[in-house]
Amino acid sequence: MYRLVLGNYRYDIPANIDQLAQKMGKWFPEDQQAIKETLLEIKQIGNFIFGNSYEKSETISKKVFDIMGMFFAEYLDNRFKHPHASKVLGSLHPYAGVPMNELSALFMMCVITSYQGGAFYPRGG
């Protein structure tokens, strides 16, 4: 989908949350479990908000309410040992026009979830 460059490190970001979880697990093996859990939660919440999930889950509803009003940087805070893990997950924040510490966690989860099939642009645009 795109390449994120952080210093001398390059991360090729796929347009699929499950593939991203696998790649991140290889890039940051010490955070593999936290990455898997975080991306699963992002996927569940994003699909719930978009209405892609018809699952009536009190657990997901409660998570949405717990995260409401939280910034994305705050949501990711202290989840990972490697400092690049949060930056990879927040790398789409420029599309929202604000840094991760000013960006709604729920909004960012929707942005990440919306990239499941890739991005599309008008021809010539």
Phi and psi in degrees as a GROMACS rama.xvg file:
@    title "Ramachandran Plot"
@    xaxis  label "Phi"
@    yaxis  label "Psi"
@TYPE xy
-160.212  169.028  TYR-2
-116.561  130.226  ARG-3
-103.411  128.238  LEU-4
-114.193  121.791  VAL-5
-124.842  99.6825  LEU-6
64.0604  -123.443  GLY-7
-90.6197  3.39313  ASN-8
-101.143  139.508  TYR-9
-124.183  130.065  ARG-10
-121.918  116.364  TYR-11
-85.7798  113.101  ASP-12
-94.8427  118.441  ILE-13
-80.105  162.039  PRO-14
-92.9979  49.1543  ALA-15
-156.133  123.135  ASN-16
-62.3395  -40.3019  ILE-17
-66.4467  -40.9338  ASP-18
-66.7814  -37.3998  GLN-19
-62.4864  -42.4539  LEU-20
-59.4448  -42.2501  ALA-21
-64.7191  -45.9955  GLN-22
-63.8467  -44.9522  LYS-23
-63.3544  -35.6609  MET-24
-61.0948  -34.6612  GLY-25
-76.6878  -39.4383  LYS-26
-68.6585  -38.2019  TRP-27
-128.927  70.8784  PHE-28
-59.5364  -29.7647  PRO-29
-68.5554  -15.2131  GLU-30
-113.213  11.9465  ASP-31
-52.6606  -48.5056  GLN-32
-67.2321  -43.2455  GLN-33
-63.8715  -38.1478  ALA-34
-63.5259  -48.1792  ILE-35
-59.0991  -46.4049  LYS-36
-66.0515  -42.2369  GLU-37
-66.5391  -46.2701  THR-38
-68.0107  -33.5363  LEU-39
-62.7786  -44.5374  LEU-40
-64.4221  -42.9797  GLU-41
-59.8172  -44.7921  ILE-42
-63.1661  -45.7123  LYS-43
-62.0661  -46.9118  GLN-44
-68.8662  -43.6655  ILE-45
-59.8245  -45.3331  GLY-46
-65.5452  -36.1507  ASN-47
-63.666  -45.8923  PHE-48
-66.9373  -41.9413  ILE-49
-72.5782  -12.4903  PHE-50
80.2945  14.8755  GLY-51
-77.9456  -14.0343  ASN-52
-114.437  119.764  SER-53
-90.9322  7.4812  TYR-54
-69.599  123.7  GLU-55
-89.8758  93.4404  LYS-56
-116.247  118.459  SER-57
-65.5729  -32.0947  GLU-58
-63.3752  -46.5127  THR-59
-68.7803  -40.6107  ILE-60
-58.8562  -42.4009  SER-61
-64.8809  -41.2941  LYS-62
-60.7196  -41.9471  LYS-63
-59.5207  -46.4432  VAL-64
-67.1926  -34.4872  PHE-65
-67.0813  -34.6326  ASP-66
-86.8645  -21.3668  ILE-67
-54.179  130.954  MET-68
86.8143  -3.18916  GLY-69
-92.6423  142.57  MET-70
-81.9122  154.419  PHE-71
-62.8693  -39.38  PHE-72
-61.0235  -38.9359  ALA-73
-66.3461  -41.159  GLU-74
-60.2129  -40.8783  TYR-75
-83.2318  -15.4078  LEU-76
-53.7105  129.03  ASP-77
66.3792  18.1067  ASN-78
-87.3378  -29.4585  ARG-79
-125.187  150.658  PHE-80
-83.9767  -41.2888  LYS-81
-80.7068  128.863  HIS-82
-66.1609  -21.2815  PRO-83
-78.334  -20.5635  HIS-84
-59.3515  -47.2089  ALA-85
-65.5931  -37.1671  SER-86
-67.3923  -36.761  LYS-87
-64.4489  -45.9902  VAL-88
-66.4273  -29.8347  LEU-89
-95.8279  9.06897  GLY-90
-66.7865  -13.8499  SER-91
-87.2975  0.290163  LEU-92
-58.9503  -28.7746  HIS-93
-59.7171  -26.4859  PRO-94
-65.859  -23.9646  TYR-95
-88.1819  -15.6706  ALA-96
85.1682  6.69331  GLY-97
-139.678  156.932  VAL-98
-70.1011  163.338  PRO-99
-59.9426  -27.9731  MET-100
-81.0868  0.864578  ASN-101
-123.256  4.38447  GLU-102
-102.92  129.703  LEU-103
-57.4415  131.412  SER-104
-61.4307  -42.8259  ALA-105
-65.2006  -40.5606  LEU-106
-61.8168  -45.2315  PHE-107
-65.4064  -36.1391  MET-108
-61.796  -38.2227  MET-109
-67.6067  -39.712  CYS-110
-61.1078  -48.5433  VAL-111
-61.272  -44.8427  ILE-112
-65.0293  -35.557  THR-113
-67.5975  -19.9185  SER-114
-84.9622  9.94749  TYR-115
-55.3858  -37.0493  GLN-116
-102.142  5.9056  GLY-117
100.231  -178.037  GLY-118
-112.813  150.562  ALA-119
-132.355  141.732  PHE-120
-129.797  147.665  TYR-121
-62.8839  141.66  PRO-122
-57.5323  129.27  ARG-123
82.188  -0.613889  GLY-124
